[in-house]
Amino acid sequence: MKKTVLKYCFLLLFMCLSFFGASASNNPKGNTPEHCSNFVLIQGSSNINRFEFIHEAPRLISITEQRGRFNWRQEVIVPVNEFTGSNQHMRKDFLELLKASEYPVIQIEIESKNAENNSANAEIKAVNATITLAGNTHQYIVPCKITSCESSEIIIKGSLKVNLTDFNIKPPKKVLGTIKVNDAVFITFAFKHEFER
């Protein structure tokens, strides 16, 4: 009887490892698309592995309220169901984790911070980021790299660490608590912003 239960536990553990086995880069800023591409990358980990999901076509909403190249606001809508990853079983759990059926989009609004300190020569700038995820909103100050993309565009790229519990999301446990998703996740993003010349 004990051998049967032990075999069953090992089988369950093996199945969960295969479901949750998508590997992510050890670097939280990991593998990202080429320069001048819009994307949102979410990376996290459990006590046994790492995972990542990317959205490469977030919808940018133009904000007309701007007073120059380094003083702007950008709003971004990211449909949760359109994130992709290498492991479909894990993707299903990821969508459940973010409560995609109830909250189908992530909203991100970024704007330049302390415009008087922003100059054309400074590539690293702090921006205000407001993130609405699973029905909860939090504000962050994020260091971003801002560079020219095309003649009338800049690309804003940043990365921040957030906690799932900040958004009222309880990190899940699997296989009788033996697999635990960590509270901390990394969000890396890049958005193009067109400015008026």
HELIX and SHEET records of a PDB file:
HELIX    1   1 LYS A    2  PHE A   19  1                                  18    
HELIX    2   2 VAL A   80  GLU A   82  5                                   3    
HELIX    3   3 GLN A   88  LEU A   97  1                                  10    
HELIX    4   4 ALA A  115  ASN A  117  5                                   3    
HELIX    5   5 LEU A  164  PHE A  167  5                                   4    
SHEET    1   A 9 ARG A  50  HIS A  55  0                                        
SHEET    2   A 9 PHE A  39  SER A  45 -1                                        
SHEET    3   A 9 ALA A 184  GLU A 194 -1                                        
SHEET    4   A 9 GLU A 153  ASN A 163 -1                                        
SHEET    5   A 9 ASN A 136  GLU A 150 -1                                        
SHEET    6   A 9 ILE A 124  LEU A 133 -1                                        
SHEET    7   A 9 VAL A 105  SER A 112 -1                                        
SHEET    8   A 9 ARG A  73  PRO A  79 -1                                        
SHEET    9   A 9 ARG A  59  SER A  62 -1                                        
SHEET    1   B 2 LYS A 173  LYS A 174  0                                        
SHEET    2   B 2 ILE A 179  LYS A 180 -1                                        
END                                                                             
